[in-house]
Amino acid sequence: MLSKAQIKHITALRSKKYRTEHSQFIVEGKKSIIELLKSDFEHDKLYATKQHSDFINKSTASNVDTISEIELSKISSQKNPEGLLAVVHMPKPRHFTQENKRYIALDKIRDPGNLGTIIRLADWFGIDEILCSTDCVELYNPKVVQASMGSIFHTKTYTVALADLIKNATIPTIAATLGGNPIYQTKALEAGILVIGNEANGISDDVLKRCSQQVTIPNRGKSESLNAAMACGILCSHLFD
């Protein structure tokens, strides 16, 4: 049975300030828990309802508590909890060192669903490192974690001074803009940084002026723009095939 202290601690992890203070975050759902258990991330505690006992018994999970659905509803942030919730330790901040690889760089991405989906896209295309500007949405926001569908545990994410990083890059830096060269006239990259900008304002001027090239997805219809994550997926499919 969950104690009042446990319920208070877990629900408080919905707050960014509390997550940062305790270096912990919440993961919910079977798919995300499966990916968590495959990764190097350490969990403090895993909570599971009785109907998921077979899954838990077959997994490598440790520190497992079986709870009722009513108890789960008290600690879950989802309307229809899937029966599994973990309290996970944040890894120590990583120091970024550029290599001859493919990267996605995100400038002031504010929507947690977009960040989580882009992390999932990066995992799909085998891009295992994402560079986030210091004013992107928090990586361990519950909506980011949920939207990533477990890919957050397989993708290295760095918080960087993006303008300085782009300025000093020794590989191509490709900015996604509305006025760039058509993406289909651009060759795929062996190594490079694809820069995706803010949902409303695009890439900031101090980052854009340092990029070596600008590309766009040609518009053949009446829509004015694409969702940041959708555009990222299309661009990755061509640049990082």
Secondary structure, DSSP 8 states (H G I E B T S, - for coil): ---HHHHHHHHHTTSHHHHHHHTEEEEESHHHHHHHHHSS--EEEEEE-GGGHHHHHHS---SEEE--HHHHHHH--SSS--SEEEEEE----------SSEEEEESS---HHHHHHHHHHHHHTT--EEEEETTS--TT-HHHHHHHTTGGGTSEEEEE-HHHHHHT-SS-EEEEEEEEEEGGGS---SSEEEEE-BTTTBS-HHHHTT-SEEEE----SS-----HHHHHHHHHHHHT-
